[in-house]
Amino acid sequence: MPLKHDLGDLRDTGAAVAVTLFRPSEDRAVLVVAASDQAAVEARLRPQLGVLLCVVPSRWTKAQLDEIRDYLWERHEQWQLLGSGPHHTDDGQARMTARLARVLPEIAAWANSLPDGIVALDPWLAPQQPTASLSGLFQRSAPPAATQVGRPVGLSASDRDGP
């Protein structure tokens, strides 16, 4: 059963950067919000959800994530992006994920210039053992098979299901 809540303008204003529904057990759900403005999120959602709300400070602002999204979009053909968009991590944080055929030197240089953890590259083709400078950028959900790695990137469960 989904949690009933109204985010109001928390996403639009950037106060709520990532909103993820976690299910710690089959019969319990908790809404985790990575927030740039924790006070605004608390004021709006705590009366609605009580103890079923967990607010954590967001590592990134909405503006930072939007900037990366726009940068990727501008280069989607040149970099042969298969898809890109926000992804929510296991701790409720948002990051941008880019699915691409392979990591070109230009892409690696750009990604390495960004703060750690704000973007994950999910290449279809990747070396068996990425170099040390790239290993933190790859997103892997299972051991690689030959040279094909990664997993589909799409909307998180919270984005698919909505509020």
Secondary structure, DSSP 8 states (H G I E B T S, - for coil): -------TTHHHHTSEEEEEEEEEETTEEEEEEEESSHHHHHHHHHHHHGGGEEEEE-SS-HHHHHHHHHHHHHTTTTTTEEEEEEEE-TTS-EEEEEEES---HHHHHHHHTS-TTSEEEEESB--SS--TTTGGGB--SS--BTTB--------HHHHH--
